[in-house]
Amino acid sequence: MAFARLERDAWTDPAVADAYDRLWAAFVAPSIPRLLDAALVGAGDTILDVATGPGPVSRGALARGAFPVALDFSLPMLRKGDPQVPRVHADAARLPVRSGTFDRVVSNLGLLHFPDPEGALREAARAVRPGGVVAFAVWGPAAQALTIIPSSIAALGLAPPSHAAPGFFRFGEPGAFEVAMRNAGLLPLPNEHVDWAGTIPEPEVFWGMFHDGSARTRASILALGTDDRERLHAEVLRRVREYRVGTAFEIPTSVVVGRGRRP
């Protein structure tokens, strides 16, 4: 599948992994404590952190006295994780664990990078013990950070190649997570909504987040000709400047945490 190859090529590139760690980590950090709260993570719990990336969720679980295992298909990402946390090189669609192994299975902003998100939820449901909780965070509809580049592309009349991928806000729509959890064999729990202002020091950092440290948006940008890419760059910087607050830039951002309990 083209989307699966695009994601794998991006996240296994050490330069992309480095850019994500450097540019995105602080921006998305406010969602992590709320994800762990939603999953009811406490001392002594065993945690599978799916699509761990550079490992911030596992570090947060470790700080709570839990026992996380970090899983990702990207070796460059896994190498950035906490050395105290066991790391597993594997795909979310085929978890190399026995059924019912973990107390909690969590993922922060990983679900929409999977070619088969429903399959990944089924695997998470299989990996969690009866009575355990699965909690996946995805971008919420109020995440303006995710709309700036697509709206700039549309406003300029540009048409980079599209990818057959889950929509950024697909599971943030009302009822979507509940249906997905039931279909995965889980009992849905109330969603959690987390809103914050993602802070960046300058507009060029925002451009770099997507140009250097993302997958599908990066591919769309790089597919443009030089002139169109420069036009897009200028338009994105212009729009980001509208979010100036003092000496920084604060961009409204949100996630929805979908939760389910294994019967």
Number of C-alpha atoms within 10 A of each C-alpha: 7 11 18 15 10 15 18 16 13 20 23 15 14 14 14 23 24 18 18 21 19 16 19 20 15 13 19 19 14 18 23 21 14 17 27 24 13 23 24 15 25 18 12 14 19 21 28 30 26 29 27 27 30 25 25 22 28 32 20 17 27 23 12 15 14 19 23 26 22 26 27 23 19 25 20 19 25 23 14 16 20 16 10 12 16 14 22 20 16 17 16 26 17 12 19 14 13 11 15 17 17 25 23 29 29 29 26 25 22 20 23 18 20 20 20 15 19 16 17 21 26 20 20 30 27 23 24 25 20 17 15 22 28 34 26 28 29 24 27 22 18 18 20 16 17 20 13 17 23 14 14 19 22 11 11 12 10 15 12 16 11 11 15 10 16 16 12 18 17 15 26 23 11 10 11 12 24 20 14 21 24 16 14 21 16 26 18 20 17 12 20 16 19 19 15 17 18 20 19 21 12 16 19 14 16 24 20 17 20 23 20 23 22 19 19 19 20 18 20 19 22 14 14 16 11 11 9 18 17 13 15 23 18 14 18 21 18 13 14 21 15 12 17 16 11 7 9 14 20 22 24 16 23 26 27 25 30 28 26 27 22 23 12
